[in-house]
Amino acid sequence: MRMLHLGLRVTDLERSLAFYTALGYIEIGGVPDTDFGSLTMLRLPDDPFVSLELVHDPARPVEDTGAVNHLVVQVDDLDAAIADLAVKGVVAEPPADLGSGLRTSWLTDPDGYRIELVQWPPGHPAGMTEADFV
């Protein structure tokens, strides 16, 4: 069993799609008409699988982002990612060094969802493991 992706409701699909593609996501397809609204499937460049689904229904704008605390996206080079985002008009907070080479930065999408960018220390696995909590 594994997590497949997160469905995130958005108010303005074009604005959100521009934001997430600036962040690095690639649109790979969609389903135009479901009971939830239109579904737009996104993946990150180094991931072969969909990890984010933008759910859009003009009759159901986002009114509360409190149910989602934050999304986390791994980057290889945090400073380069922040600089690239700035060129695309996306402002990230200054990076924070959390010790042992772990670095993070935060940004906010058009609907107010918070996104954490994470740069793992050298030699760290591509995701969190039990070893991170010893």
N, C-alpha and C positions, 0 to 999 in steps of 0.2 A: 504494500500500500504506500502511496506517496501523494503529496499535495500536487494538484495540477495547476491551478491558477486562481487568482482572485478576481471576482466580478465587482467592478467599482462603478457606481452610478455617477453620471456626469450631467451637468446642466446644458452645456453647449458643446456638442460633439466636436465641431471643427476646432474650437479653441483648445479643448482638452487634447485632441489628437496632435495639434501643433506643439503643445507643451510636451507630451510624452515622446513624440518623435525627436524633439530637441534634446530630450534627456537621453535618447539613444534607442528607444524602442522602434521596432519595425512592424508596420501593419502587414499582416499576412492573410487577412480575410475577414469575413463577417457574415452575420445572418441579419437580413434587413427587417424582418418582422416577426417578433415573438410576443408572448404575453408580457414580457418584461420591457420590451422596446427593441431597438436595434442593438446588435451585439457586434463590437469591433474587436478582433483578436490581435494581440500584440505579443511580440517576443523580443528579447534582447539579442544583440548580435552574436554573442558567444553561446547562446542557449538554443538548442534545436526545437524547443517546445514553447508553446504559448504560456506566458506567466501572468498576463494581465488582460482582462476583458473589460472594455468600456461599454457600459450599459446606458443607453440613452433613450429617453422618452420625453418629448417636449412637454407633455402634460404632467410630468413628475420631476420637477427640478430638485436639485439637492438643497435641502433645507437644514440638514444637520449632519456634520461630518464626525460627530462625537463617537459614533459606533466603531469607527476605524481609528485606532491610535496612530499608526504610521505604517508606511511601506518602507522596505529597505532594499537598496540597490548597491551591489558590490561594484567598485571601480578599481582599476589597476593603479591609477595615479590620480589621487584626489585633487592635487593642484591643477593638473592638466584638465580634469573633468570640470572643475569650477571655471577655469578660463574658457573652455569650449562652451559651456552653458552661457556665460556672460556674453560671448559673441552672438549667441542666439537669442539674447534678451531675457534669459532666465537667471534670476539672482539667487545665489546660494549664500548662506551664512558663512563667516570665516571658519576655516577648519579648526577642529579641536583635537589635540593630541591626548589620547586616553591612557597612554603608557604602553610599554612593551611594543611600540611600533603601530598600535591600532590608532587610526585616525578617522574622524567622522565630520560631516557637514550636513546641514539641514536646508531644505527648500520647501516651498508650498505650491501646490498645483492651483489651477484657476478656481476650483471649487473649495479650496481651503484644506485639502488633505495634506498632511505632513509627510515628507519623504526624507529618509536618512540615507546619505551616501556613506559607504564604508570602504576604507582601504585597509585590508588585512596586513599584519606584519609579514615580513619575508618568511617563507616556509609554512605559513598557516594554511590549513585546508581551505577549499573554496566556500565553505560554510561553517556554521557553528556545530561543534561536536560536544560530547560529554566532557572532553578535556578542557573546554572553556569554563567549566563550572566546578573544577576541582579546587 
